[in-house]
């Protein structure tokens, strides 16, 4: 059978359609979490990813069933991160934010305008190493927060409270 221009074009179109639709009917789940505004993991991931949170690599540290946890304020190489940047805790857990003394003066602010279920503030900007501020989460939800002085450069964090 002699190849014709028409046969060649039909074959090229068939190959193109096959290439374009490859994977469209894949029944395997995506590796990406669902973008579900009601899913706490999606909410934390979206907030931290959209704000380029320093030290956030997609990991949410499981710290459930611990009565008290500590989060470093002024962590990371440049002192402009919370460590851990994201954690999962239980209701009635007290979170203690402890200042490292690096990266300048910091604070911790959470508000509903940024998608947090909790509103809290550590107050003024502080730079002293060893300074602490704490908050006890008495109900479930999502807390996302930032440092007022370094919000634009990725100083953000988040908690899932369950």
DSSP file (Angstrom, degrees, kcal/mol; ACC not computed):
  #  RESIDUE AA STRUCTURE BP1 BP2  ACC     N-H-->O    O-->H-N    N-H-->O    O-->H-N    TCO  KAPPA ALPHA  PHI   PSI    X-CA   Y-CA   Z-CA
    1    1 A X              0   0    0      0, 0.0     2,-0.4     0, 0.0     0, 0.0   0.000 360.0 360.0 360.0 127.1    0.0    0.0    0.0
    2    2 A X        -     0   0    0      1,-0.1     2,-0.1     0, 0.0     0, 0.0  -0.666 360.0-116.9 -83.3 127.4    1.5    3.3   -1.1
    3    3 A X        -     0   0    0     -2,-0.4     2,-0.3     4,-0.1    -1,-0.1  -0.431  34.0-163.4 -65.0 136.5    1.4    6.1    1.5
    4    4 A X     >  -     0   0    0     -2,-0.1     4,-2.5     1,-0.1     5,-0.2  -0.787  32.1-112.8-116.1 163.2   -0.7    9.0    0.5
    5    5 A X  H  > S+     0   0    0     -2,-0.3     4,-2.6     1,-0.2     5,-0.2   0.912 118.6  51.8 -59.3 -42.6   -0.8   12.5    1.8
    6    6 A X  H  > S+     0   0    0      1,-0.2     4,-2.4     2,-0.2    -1,-0.2   0.918 110.8  47.1 -61.8 -45.0   -4.4   11.9    3.2
    7    7 A X  H  > S+     0   0    0      1,-0.2     4,-2.2     2,-0.2    -1,-0.2   0.892 112.4  50.9 -64.3 -39.8   -3.3    8.7    5.0
    8    8 A X  H  X S+     0   0    0     -4,-2.5     4,-2.4     2,-0.2    -2,-0.2   0.935 110.9  47.4 -63.2 -47.2   -0.2   10.6    6.4
    9    9 A X  H  X S+     0   0    0     -4,-2.6     4,-2.5     2,-0.2     5,-0.2   0.917 111.4  50.6 -62.4 -44.8   -2.3   13.5    7.7
   10   10 A X  H  X S+     0   0    0     -4,-2.4     4,-2.4     1,-0.2    -1,-0.2   0.913 112.1  48.0 -58.9 -42.8   -4.9   11.1    9.3
   11   11 A X  H  X S+     0   0    0     -4,-2.2     4,-2.3     2,-0.2    -2,-0.2   0.903 111.0  50.0 -64.7 -41.5   -2.1    9.2   11.0
   12   12 A X  H  X S+     0   0    0     -4,-2.4     4,-2.2     2,-0.2    -2,-0.2   0.901 111.7  48.4 -64.5 -41.2   -0.5   12.4   12.2
   13   13 A X  H  X S+     0   0    0     -4,-2.5     4,-2.8     2,-0.2     5,-0.2   0.920 110.5  51.1 -64.6 -44.2   -3.8   13.7   13.7
   14   14 A X  H  X S+     0   0    0     -4,-2.4     4,-2.2     1,-0.2    -2,-0.2   0.909 111.3  48.0 -60.1 -42.5   -4.4   10.4   15.4
   15   15 A X  H  X S+     0   0    0     -4,-2.3     4,-2.4     2,-0.2    -1,-0.2   0.903 112.1  49.6 -64.8 -41.4   -1.0   10.5   17.0
   16   16 A X  H  X S+     0   0    0     -4,-2.2     4,-2.6     2,-0.2    -2,-0.2   0.922 111.2  48.3 -64.1 -45.3   -1.5   14.1   18.1
   17   17 A X  H  X S+     0   0    0     -4,-2.8     4,-2.0     1,-0.2    -1,-0.2   0.911 112.1  50.0 -62.2 -42.2   -4.9   13.3   19.7
   18   18 A X  H  X S+     0   0    0     -4,-2.2     4,-0.8    -5,-0.2    -2,-0.2   0.917 112.3  47.2 -62.1 -43.9   -3.4   10.3   21.5
   19   19 A X  H  < S+     0   0    0     -4,-2.4     3,-0.4     1,-0.2    -2,-0.2   0.896 112.9  48.8 -65.2 -40.8   -0.5   12.3   22.8
   20   20 A X  H  < S+     0   0    0     -4,-2.6    -1,-0.2     1,-0.2    -2,-0.2   0.835 116.1  41.7 -69.9 -32.6   -2.8   15.2   24.0
   21   21 A X  H >< S+     0   0    0     -4,-2.0     3,-2.3    -5,-0.2     4,-0.5   0.461  81.1 127.2 -96.0  -0.5   -5.2   12.9   25.7
   22   22 A X  T 3< S+     0   0    0     -4,-0.8    -3,-0.0    -3,-0.4    -4,-0.0  -0.357  82.2  11.8 -58.3 129.1   -2.7   10.6   27.3
   23   23 A X  T >  S+     0   0    0     -2,-0.1     3,-1.3     1,-0.0    -1,-0.3   0.319  93.6 112.0  86.3  -8.0   -3.4   10.4   31.0
   24   24 A X  T <  S+     0   0    0     -3,-2.3    -2,-0.1     1,-0.3    -3,-0.0   0.829  83.8  41.1 -67.4 -30.1   -6.8   12.2   30.8
   25   25 A X  T 3  S+     0   0    0     -4,-0.5     2,-0.4     2,-0.0    -1,-0.3   0.081  81.8 140.0-103.7  23.3   -8.6    9.0   31.8
   26   26 A X    <   -     0   0    0     -3,-1.3    -4,-0.0     1,-0.2     0, 0.0  -0.539  35.9-165.5 -70.7 121.8   -6.1    8.0   34.4
   27   27 A X        +     0   0    0     -2,-0.4     2,-0.2     2,-0.1    -1,-0.2   0.476  54.9 107.6 -88.6  -1.8   -8.0    6.5   37.4
   28   28 A X  S    S-     0   0    0      1,-0.1     2,-0.0     0, 0.0    -2,-0.0  -0.506  78.6-105.8 -76.2 145.8   -5.0    6.7   39.8
   29   29 A X        -     0   0    0     -2,-0.2    -1,-0.1     1,-0.1     2,-0.1  -0.357  35.1-109.2 -70.1 150.9   -5.2    9.5   42.4
   30   30 A X        -     0   0    0      2,-0.1    -1,-0.1     1,-0.1     4,-0.1  -0.390  13.6-131.3 -72.0 155.4   -3.0   12.5   42.1
   31   31 A X  S    S+     0   0    0     -2,-0.1     2,-0.2     2,-0.1    -1,-0.1   0.709  86.3  90.1 -76.5 -21.4    0.0   13.0   44.4
   32   32 A X  S    S-     0   0    0      1,-0.1    -2,-0.1     3,-0.0     3,-0.1  -0.522  87.2-113.0 -76.7 140.8   -1.3   16.6   45.0
   33   33 A X        -     0   0    0     -2,-0.2    -1,-0.1     1,-0.1    -2,-0.1  -0.390  43.0 -92.4 -68.2 153.2   -3.7   17.1   47.9
   34   34 A X        -     0   0    0      1,-0.1     2,-1.7    -4,-0.1    -1,-0.1  -0.357  28.4-124.2 -65.3 145.9   -7.2   18.2   46.9
   35   35 A X        +     0   0    0     -3,-0.1     2,-0.6     3,-0.0    -1,-0.1  -0.533  55.3 153.3 -88.9  69.8   -7.8   21.9   46.7
   36   36 A X    >   -     0   0    0     -2,-1.7     3,-1.7     1,-0.1     7,-0.2  -0.896  40.4-153.8-106.2 113.7  -10.7   21.6   49.2
   37   37 A X  T 3  S+     0   0    0     -2,-0.6    -1,-0.1     1,-0.3    -2,-0.0   0.673  97.4  52.4 -63.5 -15.0  -11.4   24.8   51.2
   38   38 A X  T 3  S+     0   0    0      4,-0.0     2,-0.6     5,-0.0    -1,-0.3   0.582  88.0  92.9 -93.4 -11.3  -13.0   22.6   53.9
   39   39 A X    <>  -     0   0    0     -3,-1.7     4,-2.3     1,-0.2     5,-0.2  -0.739  68.4-149.6 -85.4 118.7  -10.0   20.3   54.2
   40   40 A X  H  > S+     0   0    0     -2,-0.6     4,-2.5     1,-0.2     5,-0.2   0.870  96.6  52.8 -56.5 -39.7   -7.6   21.6   56.9
   41   41 A X  H  > S+     0   0    0      1,-0.2     4,-2.7     2,-0.2    -1,-0.2   0.921 110.6  47.1 -63.2 -43.5   -4.5   20.1   55.2
   42   42 A X  H  > S+     0   0    0     -6,-0.2     4,-2.8     2,-0.2     5,-0.2   0.889 111.1  52.3 -63.9 -39.4   -5.4   21.9   51.9
   43   43 A X  H  X S+     0   0    0     -4,-2.3     4,-2.3    -7,-0.2    -2,-0.2   0.933 113.3  42.7 -63.6 -46.1   -6.1   25.2   53.8
   44   44 A X  H  X S+     0   0    0     -4,-2.5     4,-2.8     2,-0.2     5,-0.3   0.949 116.1  48.4 -64.1 -48.8   -2.7   25.1   55.5
   45   45 A X  H  X S+     0   0    0     -4,-2.7     4,-2.6    -5,-0.2     5,-0.3   0.913 112.6  48.3 -60.2 -43.9   -0.8   24.0   52.3
   46   46 A X  H  X S+     0   0    0     -4,-2.8     4,-2.8    -5,-0.2     5,-0.2   0.939 113.5  46.7 -61.9 -47.5   -2.6   26.7   50.2
   47   47 A X  H  X S+     0   0    0     -4,-2.3     4,-1.4    -5,-0.2    -2,-0.2   0.943 117.5  41.5 -61.0 -49.1   -1.8   29.5   52.7
   48   48 A X  H  <>S+     0   0    0     -4,-2.8     5,-2.7     2,-0.2    -1,-0.2   0.877 117.7  46.9 -70.2 -37.1    1.8   28.5   53.2
   49   49 A X  H ><5S+     0   0    0     -4,-2.6     3,-1.5    -5,-0.3    -2,-0.2   0.935 111.4  50.2 -69.2 -46.1    2.5   27.9   49.6
   50   50 A X  H 3<5S+     0   0    0     -4,-2.8    -1,-0.2    -5,-0.3    -2,-0.2   0.796 115.5  44.4 -62.6 -28.3    0.8   31.1   48.4
   51   51 A X  T 3<5S-     0   0    0     -4,-1.4    -1,-0.3    -5,-0.2    -2,-0.2   0.259 107.9-123.9-100.8  11.8    2.9   33.1   50.9
   52   52 A X  T < 5 -     0   0    0     -3,-1.5    -3,-0.2     1,-0.2    -4,-0.1   0.904  34.1-152.8  47.3  50.3    6.2   31.3   50.1
   53   53 A X    > < -     0   0    0     -5,-2.7     3,-1.5    -6,-0.1   102,-0.2  -0.316  15.8-114.0 -59.3 125.8    6.5   30.4   53.8
   54   54 A X  T 3  S+     0   0    0    100,-3.0    28,-0.4    26,-0.3   102,-0.2  -0.353  96.7  10.8 -62.1 139.6   10.2   30.0   54.7
   55   55 A X  T 3  S+     0   0    0      1,-0.2     2,-0.5    26,-0.1    -1,-0.2   0.260  92.8 131.6  72.8  -6.8   11.2   26.4   55.7
   56   56 A X    <   +     0   0    0     -3,-1.5    -1,-0.2     1,-0.1     4,-0.1  -0.643  21.5 164.3 -80.3 121.4    7.8   25.0   54.4
   57   57 A X  S    S-     0   0    0     -2,-0.5    -1,-0.1     2,-0.2     3,-0.1   0.120  71.1 -83.9-119.5  18.3    8.4   22.0   52.2
   58   58 A X  S    S+     0   0    0      1,-0.3     2,-0.4   -13,-0.0    -2,-0.1   0.378  92.3 128.2  95.1  -3.5    4.8   20.6   52.2
   59   59 A X        -     0   0    0    -14,-0.0     2,-0.6     2,-0.0    -1,-0.3  -0.734  42.2-164.2 -91.7 132.0    5.3   18.7   55.5
   60   60 A X        -     0   0    0     -2,-0.4    27,-0.3    -3,-0.1     2,-0.2  -0.959  24.1-133.8-112.5 111.4    2.9   19.2   58.4
   61   61 A X  E     -a   87   0A   0     25,-2.2    27,-3.1    -2,-0.6     2,-0.8  -0.454  13.3-131.3 -70.3 127.7    4.5   17.8   61.5
   62   62 A X  E     +a   88   0A   0     -2,-0.2    27,-0.1    25,-0.2    -1,-0.1  -0.720  42.3 154.4 -84.4 109.7    2.2   15.6   63.6
   63   63 A X    >   +     0   0    0     25,-3.0     3,-0.8    -2,-0.8    27,-0.4  -0.074  22.7 145.1-123.6  29.8    2.4   16.7   67.2
   64   64 A X  T 3   +     0   0    0     25,-0.3     3,-0.1     1,-0.2    25,-0.1  -0.284  60.3  29.2 -67.8 157.3   -1.1   15.5   68.2
   65   65 A X  T 3  S+     0   0    0      1,-0.2     2,-0.5    26,-0.1    -1,-0.2   0.721  89.5 119.9  63.1  24.9   -1.5   14.1   71.8
   66   66 A X    <   -     0   0    0     -3,-0.8    24,-0.4     1,-0.1    -1,-0.2  -0.985  57.2-149.1-115.6 129.3    1.2   16.4   73.1
   67   67 A X  S    S+     0   0    0     -2,-0.5    27,-2.5     1,-0.2     2,-0.3   0.789  80.3  18.9 -69.5 -28.1    0.0   18.8   75.8
   68   68 A X  E     -f   94   0B   0     25,-0.2     2,-0.3    68,-0.0    27,-0.2  -0.991  64.7-176.9-148.3 131.5    2.5   21.5   75.0
   69   69 A X  E     -f   95   0B   0     25,-2.3    27,-3.0    -2,-0.3     2,-0.4  -0.906  16.2-139.7-126.6 158.7    4.7   22.3   71.9
   70   70 A X  E     -f   96   0B   0     -2,-0.3     2,-0.5    25,-0.2    27,-0.2  -0.968  10.1-166.3-120.2 133.8    7.3   25.0   71.1
   71   71 A X  E     -f   97   0B   0     25,-2.8    27,-2.6    -2,-0.4     2,-0.3  -0.979  22.4-128.5-117.3 126.2    7.6   26.8   67.8
   72   72 A X  E     -fG  98  83B   0     11,-2.7    11,-1.7    -2,-0.5     2,-0.5  -0.544  15.5-153.1 -74.0 135.4   10.8   28.8   67.2
   73   73 A X  E    S+fG  99  82B   0     25,-2.9    27,-2.6    -2,-0.3    28,-0.4  -0.956  83.0  25.3-109.9 120.3   10.3   32.4   66.1
   74   74 A X  E    S+     0   0B   0      7,-1.7    28,-0.3    -2,-0.5    -1,-0.2   0.777  90.5 153.6  93.9  34.6   13.2   33.7   64.0
   75   75 A X  E     + G   0  81B   0      6,-3.0     6,-0.7    -3,-0.4     5,-0.4  -0.255  25.2  53.9 -87.7 177.8   14.3   30.2   62.8
   76   76 A X  S >  S-     0   0    0      3,-0.2     3,-0.8     1,-0.2     5,-0.1  -0.053 102.1 -58.4  84.3 171.9   16.1   29.3   59.6
   77   77 A X  T 3  S+     0   0    0      1,-0.3    -1,-0.2     2,-0.1    26,-0.1   0.845 138.8  32.6 -58.1 -38.5   19.3   30.6   58.2
   78   78 A X  T 3  S-     0   0    0     -3,-0.2    -1,-0.3    24,-0.1    -2,-0.2   0.386 109.9-114.8-102.3   2.8   18.2   34.2   58.0
   79   79 A X  S <  S+     0   0    0     -3,-0.8    -3,-0.2    -4,-0.2    -4,-0.2   0.767  83.2 116.7  73.1  24.7   16.0   34.1   61.1
   80   80 A X        +     0   0    0     -5,-0.4   -26,-0.3    -6,-0.2     2,-0.3  -0.257  55.9  73.9-121.3  45.7   12.8   34.7   59.1
   81   81 A X  E     -G   75   0B   0     -6,-0.7    -6,-3.0    74,-0.2    -7,-1.7  -0.969  69.4-123.1-148.6 162.3   10.8   31.6   59.7
   82   82 A X  E     -G   73   0B   0     74,-0.5     2,-0.4   -28,-0.4    -9,-0.2  -0.870  38.7-120.0-100.6 144.0    8.8   29.6   62.2
   83   83 A X  E    S+G   72   0B   0    -11,-1.7   -11,-2.7    -2,-0.4     2,-0.1  -0.939 103.4  23.5-136.2 114.6   10.0   26.1   63.0
   84   84 A X  S    S-     0   0    0     -2,-0.4    -1,-0.3   -13,-0.2    74,-0.2   0.503  82.3-163.9 -76.9 151.4    8.1   24.0   62.5
   85   85 A X  S    S+     0   0    0      1,-0.2    73,-2.3   -30,-0.2     2,-0.4   0.770  77.5  24.1 -73.4 -23.9    6.3   26.1   59.9
   86   86 A X  E    S+ b   0 158A   0     71,-0.2   -25,-2.2   -27,-0.2     2,-0.3  -0.994  70.8 165.3-144.4 134.7    3.3   23.7   59.9
   87   87 A X  E     -ab  61 159A   0     71,-1.6    73,-2.4    -2,-0.4     2,-0.5  -0.984  29.5-135.5-146.5 155.8    2.0   21.3   62.6
   88   88 A X  E     +ab  62 160A   0    -27,-3.1   -25,-3.0    -2,-0.3     2,-0.3  -0.965  34.1 171.7-112.0 127.9   -1.0   19.3   63.6
   89   89 A X  E     - b   0 161A   0     71,-3.3    73,-2.6    -2,-0.5   -25,-0.3  -0.808  29.5-106.9-130.6 170.3   -2.0   19.4   67.2
   90   90 A X    >   -     0   0    0    -27,-0.4     3,-1.4   -24,-0.4    47,-0.2  -0.612  45.0 -87.1 -94.6 157.7   -4.8   18.3   69.5
   91   91 A X  T 3  S+     0   0    0      1,-0.2    47,-0.2    -2,-0.2    -1,-0.1  -0.358 116.0  31.1 -57.4 143.9   -7.5   20.4   71.1
   92   92 A X  T 3  S+     0   0    0     45,-4.1     2,-0.3     1,-0.3    -1,-0.2   0.542  86.3 139.9  76.4  12.4   -6.3   21.8   74.5
   93   93 A X  E <   - H   0 137B   0     -3,-1.4    44,-2.3    44,-0.6     2,-0.5  -0.680  47.3-139.4 -82.0 138.2   -2.7   21.9   73.3
   94   94 A X  E     -fH  68 136B   0    -27,-2.5   -25,-2.3    -2,-0.3     2,-0.5  -0.877  12.7-154.6 -97.1 126.6   -0.7   25.0   74.4
   95   95 A X  E     -fH  69 135B   0     40,-2.9    40,-1.9    -2,-0.5     2,-0.6  -0.892   4.9-162.1-102.2 127.1    1.6   26.3   71.8
   96   96 A X  E     -fH  70 134B   0    -27,-3.0   -25,-2.8    -2,-0.5     2,-0.6  -0.946   3.9-156.8-109.9 118.4    4.6   28.3   73.0
   97   97 A X  E     -fH  71 133B   0     36,-3.2    36,-1.8    -2,-0.6     2,-0.5  -0.849  13.6-165.5 -92.0 126.4    6.3   30.5   70.5
   98   98 A X  E     -fH  72 132B   0    -27,-2.6   -25,-2.9    -2,-0.6    34,-0.2  -0.964  15.0-131.1-121.2 124.8    9.9   31.1   71.6
   99   99 A X  E     -f   73   0B   0     32,-2.9    31,-2.9    -2,-0.5   -25,-0.2  -0.487   9.2-161.2 -75.4 136.9   12.1   33.9   70.0
  100  100 A X        -     0   0    0    -27,-2.6    29,-0.2     2,-0.2   -26,-0.1   0.668  36.2-122.1 -88.9 -20.1   15.6   32.9   68.8
  101  101 A X  S    S+     0   0    0    -28,-0.4     3,-0.3     1,-0.3     2,-0.3   0.434  76.1 114.4  88.8   0.3   16.9   36.4   68.8
  102  102 A X        +     0   0    0    -29,-0.3    -1,-0.3   -28,-0.3    -2,-0.2  -0.744  61.2  27.1-104.4 152.2   17.8   36.1   65.0
  103  103 A X  S    S-     0   0    0     -2,-0.3     2,-0.2    -3,-0.1    -1,-0.2   0.569 110.5 -84.6  83.1   9.8   16.3   38.0   62.1
  104  104 A X  S    S-     0   0    0     -3,-0.3     2,-0.3    23,-0.2    -3,-0.2  -0.606  82.2 -16.0  95.1-155.9   15.3   41.2   63.9
  105  105 A X        +     0   0    0     -2,-0.2    22,-0.3    20,-0.1     2,-0.3  -0.719  67.9 178.4 -94.3 140.3   12.1   41.8   65.8
  106  106 A X  B     -I  126   0C   0     20,-3.4    20,-3.0    -2,-0.3     2,-0.3  -0.849  14.8-178.3-134.3 165.9    9.1   39.5   65.3
  107  107 A X        -     0   0    0     -2,-0.3     2,-0.4    18,-0.2    18,-0.1  -0.902  27.1-118.4-149.9-178.2    5.6   38.8   66.5
  108  108 A X        +     0   0    0     -2,-0.3    14,-2.2    39,-0.1     2,-0.4  -0.983  31.9 176.2-131.3 117.6    2.8   36.2   65.8
  109  109 A X  E     +DC 121 146A   0     37,-2.4    37,-1.9    -2,-0.4     2,-0.4  -0.985   7.3 177.5-129.9 130.8   -0.5   37.4   64.3
  110  110 A X  E     +D  120   0A   0     10,-2.9    10,-1.6    -2,-0.4     2,-0.3  -0.996  11.5 163.5-129.7 137.1   -3.5   35.4   63.3
  111  111 A X    > > -     0   0    0     33,-0.4     3,-1.5    -2,-0.4     5,-1.5  -0.991  48.0-115.3-152.3 155.6   -6.7   36.8   61.9
  112  112 A X  G > 5S+     0   0    0     -2,-0.3     3,-1.9     1,-0.3    -1,-0.1   0.777 107.3  72.0 -64.1 -26.5   -9.8   35.8   60.1
  113  113 A X  G 3 5S+     0   0    0      1,-0.3    -1,-0.3     2,-0.1    -3,-0.0   0.729 100.1  46.6 -63.0 -20.9   -8.9   38.0   57.1
  114  114 A X  G < 5S-     0   0    0     -3,-1.5    -1,-0.3    30,-0.1    -2,-0.2   0.316 130.8 -92.5-102.8   7.6   -6.1   35.6   56.2
  115  115 A X  T < 5S+     0   0    0     -3,-1.9     2,-0.3     1,-0.3    -3,-0.2   0.601  76.6 144.8  97.2  12.9   -8.3   32.5   56.6
  116  116 A X      < -     0   0    0     -5,-1.5    -1,-0.3    28,-0.1    27,-0.2  -0.607  46.3-150.3 -85.6 144.3   -7.7   31.6   60.2
  117  117 A X  S    S+     0   0    0     25,-3.4     2,-0.3    -2,-0.3    26,-0.2   0.532  85.6  56.2 -83.2  -7.7  -10.4   30.2   62.4
  118  118 A X        -     0   0    0     24,-0.5     2,-0.5    26,-0.1    26,-0.2  -0.922  69.3-151.2-125.4 147.9   -8.6   31.8   65.4
  119  119 A X        +     0   0    0     -2,-0.3     2,-0.3    -8,-0.1    -8,-0.2  -0.981  35.4 137.9-121.2 121.1   -7.7   35.4   66.1
  120  120 A X  E     -D  110   0A   0    -10,-1.6   -10,-2.9    -2,-0.5     2,-0.3  -0.983  27.1-164.9-154.5 161.0   -4.7   36.1   68.3
  121  121 A X  E     -D  109   0A   0     -2,-0.3   -12,-0.2   -12,-0.2     3,-0.1  -0.976  22.0-148.6-151.7 136.2   -1.6   38.3   68.5
  122  122 A X        -     0   0    0    -14,-2.2     2,-0.4    -2,-0.3   -13,-0.1   0.544  51.4-133.9 -79.1  -6.6    1.6   38.2   70.5
  123  123 A X        +     0   0    0    -15,-0.3    -1,-0.3    -3,-0.0   -15,-0.1  -0.723  59.3  24.4  97.7-140.6    1.5   42.0   70.5
  124  124 A X  S    S-     0   0    0     -2,-0.4     2,-0.3     1,-0.1   -18,-0.1  -0.085  89.2 -88.4 -63.3 160.4    4.5   44.2   69.8
  125  125 A X        -     0   0    0    -20,-0.1     2,-0.4   -18,-0.1   -18,-0.2  -0.556  49.0-168.1 -70.0 131.2    7.5   43.2   67.8
  126  126 A X  B     +I  106   0C   0    -20,-3.0   -20,-3.4    -2,-0.3   -25,-0.1  -0.947  23.2 178.8-125.5 142.9   10.1   41.6   70.0
  127  127 A X        +     0   0    0     -2,-0.4     2,-0.3   -22,-0.3   -23,-0.2   0.423  43.5 118.7-119.7  -3.2   13.8   40.7   69.2
  128  128 A X    >   -     0   0    0      1,-0.1     3,-1.5     2,-0.1   -27,-0.3  -0.501  64.8-122.9 -75.4 127.4   15.0   39.3   72.5
  129  129 A X  T 3  S+     0   0    0     -2,-0.3   -29,-0.2   -29,-0.2     3,-0.1  -0.428  96.7  26.3 -63.0 137.9   16.2   35.7   72.5
  130  130 A X  T 3  S+     0   0    0    -31,-2.9    -1,-0.2     1,-0.3   -30,-0.1   0.265  82.9 138.5  91.4 -12.1   14.3   33.5   74.9
  131  131 A X    <   -     0   0    0     -3,-1.5   -32,-2.9   -32,-0.1     2,-0.3  -0.427  34.6-165.3 -63.1 140.1   11.1   35.6   74.9
  132  132 A X  E     -H   98   0B   0    -34,-0.2     2,-0.3    -3,-0.1   -34,-0.2  -0.941  19.7-178.6-130.4 154.2    8.0   33.4   74.9
  133  133 A X  E     -H   97   0B   0    -36,-1.8   -36,-3.2    -2,-0.3     2,-0.3  -0.978  15.1-163.3-144.7 139.6    4.3   33.9   74.2
  134  134 A X  E     -H   96   0B   0     -2,-0.3     2,-0.3   -38,-0.2   -38,-0.2  -0.889  13.4-173.6-130.7 159.4    1.7   31.1   74.4
  135  135 A X  E     -H   95   0B   0    -40,-1.9   -40,-2.9    -2,-0.3     2,-0.5  -0.978  16.9-143.7-148.1 133.5   -1.8   30.3   73.3
  136  136 A X  E     -H   94   0B   0     -2,-0.3     2,-0.8   -42,-0.2   -42,-0.2  -0.893  13.7-142.6-103.1 125.9   -4.0   27.3   74.2
  137  137 A X  E     +H   93   0B   0    -44,-2.3   -45,-4.1    -2,-0.5   -44,-0.6  -0.782  21.1 177.6 -91.0 110.2   -6.3   26.0   71.4
  138  138 A X        +     0   0    0     -2,-0.8     2,-0.3   -47,-0.2    -1,-0.1   0.433  63.2  33.6 -96.9  -1.6   -9.5   25.0   73.1
  139  139 A X  S    S-     0   0    0    -49,-0.1   -47,-0.1   -48,-0.0     2,-0.1  -0.967  88.6 -92.4-147.1 163.9  -11.4   24.0   69.9
  140  140 A X        +     0   0    0     -2,-0.3     2,-0.3    22,-0.1    22,-0.2  -0.338  66.4  92.0 -76.8 158.2  -10.6   22.4   66.5
  141  141 A X  E    S- E   0 161A   0     20,-2.4    20,-3.2    -2,-0.1     2,-0.4  -0.981  70.1 -63.7 155.8-162.7   -9.9   24.4   63.4
  142  142 A X  E     - E   0 160A   0     -2,-0.3   -25,-3.4    18,-0.2     2,-0.5  -0.985  33.5-166.1-125.0 131.5   -7.1   25.9   61.4
  143  143 A X  E     + E   0 159A   0     16,-2.6    16,-3.0    -2,-0.4     2,-0.4  -0.973   8.6 178.3-117.5 118.6   -4.8   28.7   62.6
  144  144 A X  E     + E   0 158A   0     -2,-0.5   -33,-0.4    14,-0.2     2,-0.3  -0.942  13.4 168.0-115.2 144.1   -2.6   30.5   60.0
  145  145 A X  E     - E   0 157A   0     12,-2.6    12,-2.5    -2,-0.4     2,-0.3  -0.923  16.6-165.0-151.6 170.0   -0.4   33.3   61.1
  146  146 A X  E     -CE 109 156A   0    -37,-1.9   -37,-2.4    -2,-0.3     2,-0.5  -0.938  31.6-102.0-151.2 167.9    2.5   35.6   60.2
  147  147 A X        -     0   0    0      8,-2.0     4,-0.5    -2,-0.3     3,-0.5  -0.901  28.3-143.5 -96.1 124.8    5.1   38.0   61.5
  148  148 A X  S >  S+     0   0    0     -2,-0.5     3,-0.5     1,-0.2     4,-0.2   0.870  98.2  47.1 -57.6 -40.4    4.0   41.6   60.9
  149  149 A X  T 3  S+     0   0    0      1,-0.2    -1,-0.2   -44,-0.1     3,-0.1   0.775 124.4  30.0 -74.3 -26.3    7.5   42.8   60.2
  150  150 A X  T > >S+     0   0    0     -3,-0.5     5,-1.9     5,-0.2     3,-0.9   0.040  78.2 117.8-125.9  25.8    8.4   40.0   57.8
  151  151 A X  G X 5S+     0   0    0     -3,-0.5     3,-1.2    -4,-0.5    -1,-0.1   0.885  76.8  54.0 -59.9 -40.7    5.1   39.0   56.2
  152  152 A X  G 3 5S+     0   0    0      1,-0.3    -1,-0.2    -4,-0.2    -2,-0.1   0.638 106.4  52.8 -73.0 -14.4    6.3   40.0   52.7
  153  153 A X  G < 5S-     0   0    0     -3,-0.9    -1,-0.3     2,-0.1    -2,-0.2   0.104 125.7 -87.6-112.8  22.4    9.4   37.8   52.9
  154  154 A X  T < 5S+     0   0    0     -3,-1.2  -100,-3.0     1,-0.2     2,-1.7   0.648  71.2 148.1  93.2  16.8    7.7   34.5   53.9
  155  155 A X      < +     0   0    0     -5,-1.9    -8,-2.0  -102,-0.2     2,-0.3  -0.585  36.0 130.1 -86.5  80.9    7.6   34.5   57.7
  156  156 A X  E     + E   0 146A   0     -2,-1.7   -74,-0.5   -10,-0.2     2,-0.3  -0.905  31.2 179.3-131.9 155.1    4.3   32.5   57.9
  157  157 A X  E     - E   0 145A   0    -12,-2.5   -12,-2.6    -2,-0.3     2,-0.3  -0.944   6.7-159.1-149.1 171.1    3.1   29.5   59.8
  158  158 A X  E     -bE  86 144A   0    -73,-2.3   -71,-1.6    -2,-0.3     2,-0.4  -0.997   3.4-161.7-157.0 152.1    0.1   27.3   60.3
  159  159 A X  E     -bE  87 143A   0    -16,-3.0   -16,-2.6    -2,-0.3     2,-0.5  -0.992  10.8-151.4-134.6 141.1   -1.6   24.8   62.6
  160  160 A X  E     -bE  88 142A   0    -73,-2.4   -71,-3.3    -2,-0.4     2,-0.6  -0.969  17.9-162.4-106.0 125.2   -4.3   22.2   62.3
  161  161 A X  E      bE  89 141A   0    -20,-3.2   -20,-2.4    -2,-0.5   -71,-0.2  -0.943 360.0 360.0-111.6 120.3   -6.1   21.7   65.6
  162  162 A X              0   0    0    -73,-2.6   -72,-0.2    -2,-0.6   -22,-0.1   0.378 360.0 360.0-134.0 360.0   -8.1   18.5   65.8
